[in-house]
Amino acid sequence: MYLPPLPPPLCAFNNLLHSTPRQVNPPALTSDPSGASTPPGSSNNAGESESESAVLRDETAGSQHPETAGDRAADTTSTARILLVDDDPEIIESVRYTLEANDYEVIVARDGNQAVALAERERPDLMILDMMMPKRSGFLVLEHLRRQLELPLPVIMITGNEGSRHQAYAELLGVSEYLHKPFSMDKLLAAVARLLPNA
């Protein structure tokens, strides 16, 4: 008996029913160094997690102890500031050059009034003071500063006056060192070092 061919949709369905099923193999398991099996596509994140945790701990430790400006400032040594008071330009230049060459900071006043103003405003660590100056003598400068300043200011007085009475009065006003002109720069530096031992 003659059977007519099946229409295309039914023919495809018939082939599907009579075809051999295709065997699908399960995915192979991979093993990590510890011996545990893990399916493909997955990764062992234990090492990565430990590394990330270590980085986080380091960053947290760093943030708990940040470096501050105060810490940096504590590592640097401050420069001693010296107020130099004299009306002689040659003495000013010679003394300033010597002090700055030895890492001191120098502030210059050229008369007694400037000396008082700068001493009160700048609060130097040491003053080198000439006795005889215009507008206000070294003695008047000392008398004023001893009344105004809370802490005594170390003073080296330089003078061309040889009188012992002047030296005695200078010491009464708190002068620490008394140098007669002309003086050597080595002698001046030795006096400065005695009065500023930590500079």
C-alpha positions, 0 to 999 in steps of 0.5 A, a space after each residue: 500500500 502506498 503511503 504518501 510522504 509526511 508533511 515537513 513538520 510531521 517528518 521532523 517530529 518523527 525523526 526526533 522520536 526515532 533518533 538515538 538520544 545524545 549522551 551528555 557528560 557531566 562537567 569534570 571536577 577540578 581539584 585545588 592543592 588541598 585536595 577538595 574538588 570544585 566545579 569548573 567556573 568556580 574559583 577558590 577565593 580563600 587566598 584572595 580573601 586572606 590577601 584582601 584582609 591583610 591589605 585592609 588591616 595594613 590600611 586600617 593600622 596606617 589610618 589609626 596613626 596618621 603623621 601630623 604636622 606636630 610630629 614632623 615639627 618635633 623632628 626639626 631643631 629650631 634656630 635660636 633668635 638673637 636681637 642685635 642692638 647697635 648703631 655702628 654699621 660695621 659692628 652690625 655687619 660683622 656680628 651678624 655675618 658671624 652669627 648667621 654663619 653659625 646658624 643663628 637667626 639675627 634681628 637687628 635694631 639700630 637704636 634703643 627704641 627699636 630694641 624695645 619694640 623688637 624685643 617685646 614683639 619678637 621675643 628673641 632668645 638672646 640680646 646683644 646690646 650696645 651700651 651707648 646708643 641714640 634715642 635710648 641707652 642700653 641701660 634704659 633699654 634694660 630697665 624697661 625690658 626688666 619691667 615688661 618681660 615676664 621671663 628674663 632675657 639673656 643679655 650680652 652687653 658690648 661697650 667701649 666704656 672701661 669704667 667698672 661702675 658701668 659694668 656693676 650697674 649692668 650686672 645689677 640689671 641682669 646682664 649675663 656677659 659684658 664685653 669690651 670693644 674691640 672684642 674677637 668674634 670667637 669670644 662673642 661666640 663663646 659667650 653666646 654658646 654659654 647662654 644658649 647651650 641648647 641652640 
